[in-house]
């Protein structure tokens, strides 16, 4: 096998297999990083709410404090519900972005593979006519 043949094979393997696999791995790694960061931020926020509620509960000394604490629970529940909804919407948006980018990669790779197949077919036809 000549160097030219080996180089052609390597180039085709890069275009058809290695390059697309690398691009998908990068996309998946970026998505995973975004998702993990969103989960860490959500966990931090939920932990802060929980600890804040614990501290508030520890400050209850009389009936008036208990009533204020109970009234505050409604606001905390409403705020937490909004936070959970926002976090869920954020994850859905990240998932949709990942799907769209993956679809673009697949379409691009199919187009590249089709072009490579046409080029290889043309080269084979030329080689056959030359003999």
C-alpha positions in Angstrom: 0.0 0.0 0.0 1.4 3.3 -1.0 1.6 6.5 1.1 -1.0 8.1 -1.1 -3.4 5.2 -0.7 -2.9 5.2 3.1 -3.4 9.0 3.2 -6.6 8.7 1.2 -7.9 6.0 3.5 -6.9 8.1 6.6 -8.6 11.2 5.2 -11.8 9.2 4.4 -11.8 7.6 7.8 -11.5 11.1 9.4 -14.3 12.5 7.3 -16.7 9.6 7.7 -16.0 8.2 11.2 -13.5 10.0 13.4 -14.5 13.6 12.7 -18.3 13.0 13.2 -17.6 10.9 16.4 -15.4 13.7 17.7 -18.0 16.4 16.9 -20.7 14.3 18.6 -18.6 13.7 21.7 -17.8 17.4 22.0 -21.5 18.2 21.7 -22.4 15.6 24.3 -19.6 16.9 26.7 -20.8 20.5 26.3 -24.4 19.4 27.0 -23.4 17.3 30.0 -21.4 20.3 31.4 -24.4 22.6 31.0 -26.8 20.1 32.6 -24.5 19.4 35.6 -24.0 23.1 36.2 -27.8 23.7 36.1 -28.2 20.8 38.6 -25.5 22.2 40.9 -27.1 25.7 40.8 -30.6 24.2 41.5 -29.3 22.1 44.3 -27.5 25.2 45.8 -30.7 27.2 45.6 -32.9 24.5 47.1 -30.4 23.9 49.9 -30.3 27.6 50.7 -34.2 27.6 50.9 -34.2 24.6 53.1 -31.5 25.9 55.5 -33.3 29.3 55.6 -36.5 27.6 56.6 -34.7 25.6 59.2 -33.1 28.7 60.7 -36.5 30.4 60.6 -38.1 27.5 62.4 -35.4 27.6 65.1 -36.2 31.3 65.8 -39.8 30.4 66.8 -40.2 31.4 70.4 -43.9 32.2 70.8 -47.3 32.1 69.1 -46.6 35.3 67.1 -43.3 33.9 65.7 -45.2 30.7 64.8 -47.9 32.6 63.0 -45.3 34.7 61.1 -43.4 31.5 60.2 -46.6 29.8 58.9 -47.5 32.8 56.8 -44.0 32.9 55.4 -44.4 29.3 54.3 -46.9 30.3 51.6 -44.4 32.7 50.0 -41.6 30.2 50.3 -43.8 27.5 48.7 -44.9 29.9 45.9 -41.3 31.0 45.2 -40.0 27.4 45.3 -42.7 26.3 42.9 -41.7 29.1 40.5 -38.0 28.1 40.8 -38.8 24.4 40.1 -40.8 25.4 37.0 -38.0 27.7 35.8 -35.4 25.0 36.3 -37.6 22.4 34.4 -38.0 24.9 31.5 -34.3 25.4 31.4 -33.6 21.7 31.2 -36.2 21.3 28.5 -34.6 24.1 26.5 -31.1 22.5 26.9 -32.5 19.2 25.8 -34.1 20.7 22.7 -30.9 22.6 21.9 -28.9 19.3 22.2 -31.4 17.5 19.9 -31.3 20.2 17.3 -27.5 20.3 17.3 -27.3 16.5 17.1 -29.7 16.6 14.1 -27.6 19.2 12.4 -24.5 17.0 12.9 -26.3 13.9 11.5 -27.5 15.8 8.5 -24.0 17.2 7.8 -22.4 13.8 8.2 -24.9 12.2 5.9 -24.2 14.9 3.3 -20.4 14.4 3.7 -20.8 10.6 3.4 -22.9 11.0 0.3 -20.4 13.3 -1.3 -17.5 11.0 -0.4 -19.4 8.1 -1.9 -20.0 10.0 -5.2 -16.3 11.0 -5.3 -15.1 7.5 -4.7 -17.5 6.2 -7.4 -16.2 8.7 -9.8 -12.6 7.9 -9.1 -13.4 4.2 -9.5 -15.0 4.8 -12.8 -12.0 6.8 -14.0 -9.6 4.1 -12.8 -11.7 1.5 -14.7 -11.7 3.5 -17.9 -7.9 4.1 -17.6 -7.2 0.3 -17.6 
